[in-house]
């Protein structure tokens, strides 16, 4: 019980065999160096000494190769021991016997490493930004503060009629795109965007700010059993799951809180570029398919099509 608790997921029998294989490998390597040290001895003729040396050296190398192969085979059978990090009581999670089903400890370690990495890079970025900060005198600041009008505070709550007018204008801009607006939960708007016969997009909005997008195929069902838009389930097709991920990235790219109508129009323009999702080749490799998928990435500025791996 003690051994199993100290090293969960480790095959102890294979571990002991691996130790023996390491000892055998060290002996084989020692024989190789002994052979090189002794050189050509115990032979009367030069030709006999050379042949004996070559034969002994080859046999020693074969022994090293054989023992190394056996050690590699056993190392795959040993298993991966649990990592021990000073994470206080969370280390008790590593004692869970069903590590494969509930890998909480390994996920916690990964999050801990990423948190440390993020803190480190944030410190570096802060130092660089402080070095590049603009220096102005107190007089200049005073003059500019008097002449510059005070910025009006922006609000997240816009009249529903204004939101309807913005969506209506965007709908008229793109003939191949139809937008249906609904408000099932009060003032928050939900859009069902149909792009030709290619795909459908569910857009969840908070006033005129886009919170979430889900892309599905044209023939897929976008409603729940009670007739409401399904904003939780993913598409059944990998290509539209990829487009959903790219659409989420586009929401982070198109950010202008002072002009939310421009953000929505820019996002819809970017989304319209998927009208030729299955017809446009990749602008880098020139192929239509890569790993069974068409080019699912659209550049934010040029709207050109790229495969997910070709855009790097």
C-alpha positions as a LaTeX table, in Angstrom:
\begin{tabular}{lrrr}
\hline
Residue & $x$ (\AA) & $y$ (\AA) & $z$ (\AA) \\
\hline
Unk1 & 0.00 & 0.00 & 0.00 \\
Unk2 & 2.80 & 2.40 & 0.83 \\
Unk3 & 4.52 & 1.89 & $-2.51$ \\
Unk4 & 1.27 & 2.26 & $-4.41$ \\
Unk5 & 0.53 & 5.49 & $-2.56$ \\
Unk6 & 3.96 & 6.95 & $-3.13$ \\
Unk7 & 4.05 & 6.18 & $-6.84$ \\
Unk8 & 0.54 & 5.84 & $-8.32$ \\
Unk9 & 0.40 & 4.64 & $-11.90$ \\
Unk10 & 3.90 & 3.03 & $-11.76$ \\
Unk11 & 4.41 & $-0.65$ & $-12.64$ \\
Unk12 & 6.68 & $-1.77$ & $-9.78$ \\
Unk13 & 7.65 & $-5.06$ & $-11.43$ \\
Unk14 & 8.70 & $-3.31$ & $-14.63$ \\
Unk15 & 10.44 & $-0.70$ & $-12.48$ \\
Unk16 & 12.65 & $-3.36$ & $-10.82$ \\
Unk17 & 13.39 & $-4.92$ & $-14.22$ \\
Unk18 & 14.34 & $-1.47$ & $-15.55$ \\
Unk19 & 16.83 & $-1.04$ & $-12.69$ \\
Unk20 & 18.41 & $-4.38$ & $-13.61$ \\
Unk21 & 18.50 & $-3.30$ & $-17.27$ \\
Unk22 & 20.30 & $-0.08$ & $-16.27$ \\
Unk23 & 22.91 & $-2.12$ & $-14.42$ \\
Unk24 & 23.35 & $-4.38$ & $-17.44$ \\
Unk25 & 23.70 & $-1.33$ & $-19.70$ \\
Unk26 & 26.36 & 0.17 & $-17.45$ \\
Unk27 & 28.27 & $-3.13$ & $-17.55$ \\
Unk28 & 28.09 & $-3.22$ & $-21.34$ \\
Unk29 & 29.37 & 0.35 & $-21.63$ \\
Unk30 & 32.18 & $-0.49$ & $-19.21$ \\
Unk31 & 33.20 & $-3.42$ & $-21.41$ \\
Unk32 & 33.32 & $-1.11$ & $-24.43$ \\
Unk33 & 35.75 & 1.24 & $-22.67$ \\
Unk34 & 37.78 & $-1.72$ & $-21.37$ \\
Unk35 & 38.06 & $-3.00$ & $-24.94$ \\
Unk36 & 39.27 & 0.41 & $-26.11$ \\
Unk37 & 41.69 & 0.63 & $-23.20$ \\
Unk38 & 43.23 & $-2.83$ & $-23.74$ \\
Unk39 & 43.62 & $-2.31$ & $-27.47$ \\
Unk40 & 45.21 & $-5.03$ & $-29.63$ \\
Unk41 & 46.83 & $-7.56$ & $-27.29$ \\
Unk42 & 47.52 & $-11.25$ & $-26.90$ \\
Unk43 & 48.06 & $-11.92$ & $-30.60$ \\
Unk44 & 51.32 & $-12.82$ & $-32.29$ \\
Unk45 & 50.70 & $-11.12$ & $-35.66$ \\
Unk46 & 49.47 & $-7.64$ & $-36.40$ \\
Unk47 & 46.62 & $-8.97$ & $-38.57$ \\
Unk48 & 45.45 & $-11.26$ & $-35.78$ \\
Unk49 & 45.51 & $-8.45$ & $-33.25$ \\
Unk50 & 43.44 & $-6.20$ & $-35.52$ \\
Unk51 & 40.83 & $-8.88$ & $-36.23$ \\
Unk52 & 40.55 & $-9.76$ & $-32.55$ \\
Unk53 & 40.18 & $-6.11$ & $-31.57$ \\
Unk54 & 37.48 & $-5.44$ & $-34.19$ \\
Unk55 & 35.53 & $-8.58$ & $-33.24$ \\
Unk56 & 35.65 & $-7.78$ & $-29.53$ \\
Unk57 & 34.69 & $-4.14$ & $-30.13$ \\
Unk58 & 31.71 & $-5.08$ & $-32.34$ \\
Unk59 & 30.48 & $-7.60$ & $-29.78$ \\
Unk60 & 30.67 & $-4.95$ & $-27.04$ \\
Unk61 & 28.73 & $-2.44$ & $-29.15$ \\
Unk62 & 26.06 & $-5.04$ & $-29.92$ \\
Unk63 & 25.70 & $-5.68$ & $-26.20$ \\
Unk64 & 25.23 & $-1.95$ & $-25.55$ \\
Unk65 & 22.61 & $-1.69$ & $-28.32$ \\
Unk66 & 20.77 & $-4.76$ & $-27.04$ \\
Unk67 & 20.73 & $-3.54$ & $-23.41$ \\
Unk68 & 19.65 & $-0.05$ & $-24.47$ \\
Unk69 & 16.73 & $-1.45$ & $-26.49$ \\
Unk70 & 15.63 & $-3.54$ & $-23.52$ \\
Unk71 & 15.79 & $-0.48$ & $-21.25$ \\
Unk72 & 13.66 & 1.58 & $-23.64$ \\
Unk73 & 11.09 & $-1.23$ & $-23.80$ \\
Unk74 & 10.88 & $-1.42$ & $-20.01$ \\
Unk75 & 10.68 & 2.36 & $-19.64$ \\
Unk76 & 7.43 & 2.34 & $-21.61$ \\
Unk77 & 6.03 & $-0.27$ & $-19.23$ \\
Unk78 & 7.00 & 1.55 & $-16.05$ \\
Unk79 & 4.38 & 4.27 & $-16.37$ \\
Unk80 & 4.47 & 7.93 & $-15.51$ \\
Unk81 & 4.86 & 8.79 & $-11.84$ \\
Unk82 & 2.80 & 11.56 & $-10.39$ \\
Unk83 & 4.47 & 14.96 & $-10.28$ \\
Unk84 & 5.22 & 16.32 & $-6.85$ \\
Unk85 & 4.92 & 20.07 & $-6.57$ \\
Unk86 & 4.53 & 22.16 & $-3.44$ \\
Unk87 & 0.85 & 22.94 & $-4.02$ \\
Unk88 & $-0.11$ & 22.43 & $-0.37$ \\
Unk89 & $-3.13$ & 20.16 & 0.15 \\
Unk90 & $-3.80$ & 19.87 & $-3.58$ \\
Unk91 & $-1.01$ & 17.29 & $-3.70$ \\
Unk92 & $-3.49$ & 14.84 & $-2.18$ \\
Unk93 & $-5.29$ & 14.80 & $-5.52$ \\
Unk94 & $-2.35$ & 12.91 & $-7.01$ \\
Unk95 & $-3.22$ & 9.94 & $-4.76$ \\
Unk96 & $-6.47$ & 9.34 & $-6.63$ \\
Unk97 & $-6.33$ & 5.75 & $-7.99$ \\
Unk98 & $-8.46$ & 6.66 & $-11.05$ \\
Unk99 & $-6.04$ & 9.25 & $-12.41$ \\
Unk100 & $-7.01$ & 8.49 & $-16.02$ \\
Unk101 & $-10.70$ & 9.23 & $-15.38$ \\
Unk102 & $-10.32$ & 12.28 & $-13.16$ \\
Unk103 & $-6.99$ & 13.99 & $-14.00$ \\
Unk104 & $-7.62$ & 16.86 & $-11.60$ \\
Unk105 & $-4.09$ & 17.06 & $-10.28$ \\
Unk106 & $-2.40$ & 17.16 & $-13.70$ \\
Unk107 & $-4.85$ & 19.82 & $-14.87$ \\
Unk108 & $-4.20$ & 21.84 & $-11.73$ \\
Unk109 & $-0.45$ & 21.64 & $-12.35$ \\
Unk110 & $-0.93$ & 22.82 & $-15.92$ \\
Unk111 & $-3.03$ & 25.78 & $-14.77$ \\
Unk112 & $-0.45$ & 26.60 & $-12.10$ \\
Unk113 & 2.37 & 26.63 & $-14.67$ \\
Unk114 & 0.39 & 28.82 & $-17.06$ \\
Unk115 & $-0.47$ & 31.21 & $-14.22$ \\
Unk116 & 3.21 & 31.59 & $-13.33$ \\
Unk117 & 4.09 & 32.08 & $-16.99$ \\
Unk118 & 1.37 & 34.70 & $-17.42$ \\
Unk119 & 2.52 & 36.57 & $-14.32$ \\
Unk120 & 6.12 & 36.56 & $-15.57$ \\
Unk121 & 5.25 & 37.85 & $-19.05$ \\
Unk122 & 2.87 & 40.45 & $-17.60$ \\
Unk123 & 5.74 & 41.78 & $-15.48$ \\
Unk124 & 7.97 & 42.02 & $-18.54$ \\
Unk125 & 5.25 & 43.78 & $-20.56$ \\
Unk126 & 4.63 & 46.23 & $-17.72$ \\
Unk127 & 8.32 & 47.13 & $-17.57$ \\
Unk128 & 8.49 & 47.70 & $-21.34$ \\
Unk129 & 5.34 & 49.85 & $-21.35$ \\
Unk130 & 6.64 & 51.97 & $-18.50$ \\
Unk131 & 9.85 & 52.60 & $-20.44$ \\
Unk132 & 7.86 & 53.76 & $-23.49$ \\
Unk133 & 5.44 & 56.01 & $-21.59$ \\
Unk134 & 5.18 & 59.55 & $-22.89$ \\
Unk135 & 6.59 & 62.27 & $-20.61$ \\
Unk136 & 4.84 & 65.61 & $-20.58$ \\
Unk137 & 5.31 & 68.61 & $-18.41$ \\
Unk138 & 2.68 & 69.80 & $-15.94$ \\
Unk139 & 2.01 & 72.91 & $-18.02$ \\
Unk140 & 1.36 & 70.93 & $-21.17$ \\
Unk141 & $-0.97$ & 68.61 & $-19.31$ \\
Unk142 & $-2.83$ & 71.58 & $-17.88$ \\
Unk143 & $-3.29$ & 73.28 & $-21.24$ \\
Unk144 & $-4.35$ & 70.12 & $-23.04$ \\
Unk145 & $-6.76$ & 69.23 & $-20.25$ \\
Unk146 & $-8.48$ & 72.62 & $-20.54$ \\
Unk147 & $-8.75$ & 72.59 & $-24.33$ \\
Unk148 & $-9.72$ & 68.97 & $-24.76$ \\
Unk149 & $-13.44$ & 68.31 & $-24.23$ \\
Unk150 & $-14.29$ & 65.81 & $-21.60$ \\
Unk151 & $-15.07$ & 62.38 & $-23.02$ \\
Unk152 & $-18.66$ & 61.35 & $-22.57$ \\
Unk153 & $-19.11$ & 58.13 & $-20.62$ \\
Unk154 & $-20.23$ & 55.25 & $-22.75$ \\
Unk155 & $-23.09$ & 53.05 & $-21.65$ \\
Unk156 & $-23.84$ & 49.43 & $-22.38$ \\
Unk157 & $-27.59$ & 50.06 & $-22.49$ \\
Unk158 & $-28.88$ & 51.35 & $-25.82$ \\
Unk159 & $-32.52$ & 51.78 & $-26.85$ \\
Unk160 & $-33.94$ & 48.65 & $-28.50$ \\
Unk161 & $-35.16$ & 50.77 & $-31.43$ \\
Unk162 & $-31.60$ & 51.92 & $-32.11$ \\
Unk163 & $-30.36$ & 48.33 & $-32.07$ \\
Unk164 & $-33.16$ & 47.32 & $-34.47$ \\
Unk165 & $-32.22$ & 50.13 & $-36.87$ \\
Unk166 & $-28.53$ & 49.12 & $-36.87$ \\
Unk167 & $-29.35$ & 45.46 & $-37.55$ \\
Unk168 & $-31.84$ & 46.46 & $-40.26$ \\
Unk169 & $-29.21$ & 48.57 & $-42.05$ \\
Unk170 & $-26.68$ & 45.74 & $-41.89$ \\
Unk171 & $-29.29$ & 43.32 & $-43.27$ \\
Unk172 & $-29.84$ & 45.59 & $-46.27$ \\
Unk173 & $-26.07$ & 45.89 & $-46.87$ \\
Unk174 & $-25.60$ & 42.19 & $-47.68$ \\
Unk175 & $-28.22$ & 40.66 & $-50.01$ \\
Unk176 & $-26.87$ & 37.11 & $-49.59$ \\
Unk177 & $-27.18$ & 37.36 & $-45.82$ \\
Unk178 & $-30.49$ & 37.32 & $-43.96$ \\
Unk179 & $-30.74$ & 38.38 & $-40.30$ \\
Unk180 & $-33.64$ & 37.50 & $-38.02$ \\
Unk181 & $-33.77$ & 39.42 & $-34.73$ \\
Unk182 & $-35.61$ & 38.20 & $-31.64$ \\
Unk183 & $-35.71$ & 39.10 & $-27.95$ \\
Unk184 & $-36.75$ & 35.99 & $-25.99$ \\
Unk185 & $-35.34$ & 37.30 & $-22.69$ \\
Unk186 & $-36.23$ & 40.95 & $-22.42$ \\
Unk187 & $-34.12$ & 43.61 & $-24.16$ \\
Unk188 & $-31.13$ & 41.41 & $-25.08$ \\
Unk189 & $-31.19$ & 40.60 & $-28.78$ \\
Unk190 & $-30.48$ & 37.28 & $-30.46$ \\
Unk191 & $-29.72$ & 37.09 & $-34.16$ \\
Unk192 & $-30.09$ & 34.15 & $-36.51$ \\
Unk193 & $-27.82$ & 34.94 & $-39.47$ \\
Unk194 & $-28.25$ & 32.77 & $-42.56$ \\
Unk195 & $-25.41$ & 33.10 & $-45.06$ \\
Unk196 & $-26.62$ & 31.84 & $-48.42$ \\
Unk197 & $-26.96$ & 28.06 & $-48.25$ \\
Unk198 & $-23.62$ & 27.63 & $-46.52$ \\
Unk199 & $-24.10$ & 28.15 & $-42.80$ \\
Unk200 & $-26.19$ & 29.62 & $-40.01$ \\
Unk201 & $-24.86$ & 31.70 & $-37.14$ \\
Unk202 & $-26.51$ & 32.34 & $-33.78$ \\
Unk203 & $-25.34$ & 35.68 & $-32.37$ \\
Unk204 & $-26.11$ & 36.52 & $-28.75$ \\
Unk205 & $-26.02$ & 40.24 & $-28.08$ \\
Unk206 & $-26.13$ & 42.39 & $-24.96$ \\
Unk207 & $-27.59$ & 45.63 & $-26.24$ \\
Unk208 & $-25.32$ & 46.21 & $-29.28$ \\
Unk209 & $-22.34$ & 44.24 & $-27.95$ \\
Unk210 & $-21.81$ & 40.69 & $-29.20$ \\
Unk211 & $-21.30$ & 38.17 & $-26.40$ \\
Unk212 & $-21.33$ & 34.81 & $-28.14$ \\
Unk213 & $-21.52$ & 33.19 & $-31.57$ \\
Unk214 & $-22.29$ & 29.62 & $-32.61$ \\
Unk215 & $-21.81$ & 28.57 & $-36.24$ \\
Unk216 & $-23.70$ & 25.58 & $-37.63$ \\
Unk217 & $-24.32$ & 24.05 & $-41.01$ \\
Unk218 & $-27.15$ & 25.25 & $-43.21$ \\
Unk219 & $-29.06$ & 21.97 & $-42.81$ \\
Unk220 & $-28.52$ & 21.68 & $-39.04$ \\
Unk221 & $-31.24$ & 22.39 & $-36.51$ \\
Unk222 & $-30.66$ & 25.63 & $-34.58$ \\
Unk223 & $-33.72$ & 25.43 & $-32.34$ \\
Unk224 & $-34.42$ & 23.60 & $-29.10$ \\
Unk225 & $-37.47$ & 21.46 & $-28.47$ \\
Unk226 & $-39.43$ & 24.44 & $-27.11$ \\
Unk227 & $-38.77$ & 26.48 & $-30.26$ \\
Unk228 & $-36.04$ & 28.78 & $-28.91$ \\
Unk229 & $-32.63$ & 29.33 & $-30.44$ \\
Unk230 & $-30.12$ & 26.77 & $-29.16$ \\
Unk231 & $-27.19$ & 28.86 & $-27.92$ \\
Unk232 & $-25.32$ & 26.02 & $-26.17$ \\
Unk233 & $-24.93$ & 22.98 & $-28.40$ \\
Unk234 & $-22.07$ & 22.89 & $-30.89$ \\
Unk235 & $-22.23$ & 21.94 & $-34.53$ \\
Unk236 & $-21.99$ & 18.27 & $-35.46$ \\
Unk237 & $-19.37$ & 19.03 & $-38.11$ \\
Unk238 & $-15.74$ & 19.81 & $-37.42$ \\
Unk239 & $-15.53$ & 22.47 & $-40.13$ \\
Unk240 & $-18.24$ & 24.60 & $-38.46$ \\
Unk241 & $-16.70$ & 24.03 & $-35.04$ \\
Unk242 & $-13.51$ & 25.53 & $-36.46$ \\
Unk243 & $-15.43$ & 28.50 & $-37.88$ \\
Unk244 & $-17.03$ & 29.00 & $-34.45$ \\
Unk245 & $-13.59$ & 29.22 & $-32.85$ \\
Unk246 & $-12.46$ & 31.72 & $-35.48$ \\
Unk247 & $-15.63$ & 33.78 & $-34.98$ \\
Unk248 & $-14.87$ & 33.97 & $-31.25$ \\
Unk249 & $-11.39$ & 35.20 & $-32.12$ \\
Unk250 & $-12.91$ & 37.80 & $-34.45$ \\
Unk251 & $-15.05$ & 39.14 & $-31.58$ \\
Unk252 & $-11.87$ & 39.78 & $-29.61$ \\
Unk253 & $-10.27$ & 41.48 & $-32.61$ \\
Unk254 & $-13.13$ & 43.83 & $-33.50$ \\
Unk255 & $-13.32$ & 45.88 & $-30.31$ \\
Unk256 & $-14.36$ & 49.53 & $-30.26$ \\
Unk257 & $-16.58$ & 50.23 & $-27.22$ \\
Unk258 & $-17.18$ & 53.85 & $-28.25$ \\
Unk259 & $-18.71$ & 52.77 & $-31.59$ \\
Unk260 & $-20.47$ & 49.40 & $-31.13$ \\
Unk261 & $-22.39$ & 49.74 & $-34.40$ \\
Unk262 & $-19.09$ & 49.82 & $-36.32$ \\
Unk263 & $-17.98$ & 46.68 & $-34.48$ \\
Unk264 & $-21.15$ & 44.80 & $-35.45$ \\
Unk265 & $-20.87$ & 45.94 & $-39.07$ \\
Unk266 & $-17.21$ & 44.93 & $-39.24$ \\
Unk267 & $-17.95$ & 41.52 & $-37.75$ \\
Unk268 & $-20.81$ & 40.93 & $-40.21$ \\
Unk269 & $-18.53$ & 41.95 & $-43.09$ \\
Unk270 & $-15.95$ & 39.45 & $-41.91$ \\
Unk271 & $-18.64$ & 36.78 & $-41.49$ \\
Unk272 & $-19.92$ & 37.41 & $-45.02$ \\
Unk273 & $-16.52$ & 36.30 & $-46.40$ \\
Unk274 & $-17.54$ & 32.70 & $-45.58$ \\
Unk275 & $-20.04$ & 32.74 & $-48.46$ \\
Unk276 & $-17.38$ & 30.79 & $-50.43$ \\
Unk277 & $-16.30$ & 28.56 & $-47.56$ \\
Unk278 & $-16.23$ & 25.45 & $-49.77$ \\
Unk279 & $-15.18$ & 27.21 & $-52.99$ \\
Unk280 & $-12.19$ & 29.42 & $-52.13$ \\
Unk281 & $-8.68$ & 27.84 & $-52.12$ \\
Unk282 & $-6.07$ & 28.61 & $-49.51$ \\
Unk283 & $-4.08$ & 31.74 & $-50.40$ \\
Unk284 & $-0.82$ & 30.18 & $-49.16$ \\
Unk285 & $-0.79$ & 26.54 & $-50.29$ \\
Unk286 & $-3.36$ & 26.87 & $-53.08$ \\
Unk287 & $-5.22$ & 23.72 & $-52.00$ \\
Unk288 & $-8.94$ & 23.39 & $-51.35$ \\
Unk289 & $-8.63$ & 20.72 & $-48.65$ \\
Unk290 & $-6.08$ & 20.06 & $-45.94$ \\
Unk291 & $-6.68$ & 17.19 & $-43.50$ \\
Unk292 & $-10.15$ & 16.92 & $-44.96$ \\
Unk293 & $-11.09$ & 20.54 & $-44.14$ \\
Unk294 & $-11.45$ & 23.60 & $-46.39$ \\
Unk295 & $-9.76$ & 26.93 & $-45.54$ \\
Unk296 & $-11.68$ & 27.96 & $-42.39$ \\
Unk297 & $-9.65$ & 31.04 & $-41.44$ \\
Unk298 & $-10.40$ & 34.48 & $-42.88$ \\
Unk299 & $-7.90$ & 37.31 & $-42.50$ \\
Unk300 & $-9.33$ & 40.19 & $-40.47$ \\
Unk301 & $-8.07$ & 42.87 & $-42.89$ \\
Unk302 & $-8.01$ & 41.29 & $-46.36$ \\
Unk303 & $-10.69$ & 38.61 & $-45.74$ \\
Unk304 & $-8.52$ & 36.12 & $-47.65$ \\
Unk305 & $-9.00$ & 32.39 & $-47.01$ \\
Unk306 & $-6.31$ & 30.31 & $-45.27$ \\
Unk307 & $-6.10$ & 26.89 & $-43.72$ \\
Unk308 & $-5.74$ & 26.93 & $-39.98$ \\
Unk309 & $-2.12$ & 25.76 & $-40.23$ \\
Unk310 & $-1.22$ & 27.96 & $-43.22$ \\
Unk311 & $-2.13$ & 31.26 & $-41.57$ \\
Unk312 & 0.88 & 31.15 & $-39.23$ \\
\hline
\end{tabular}
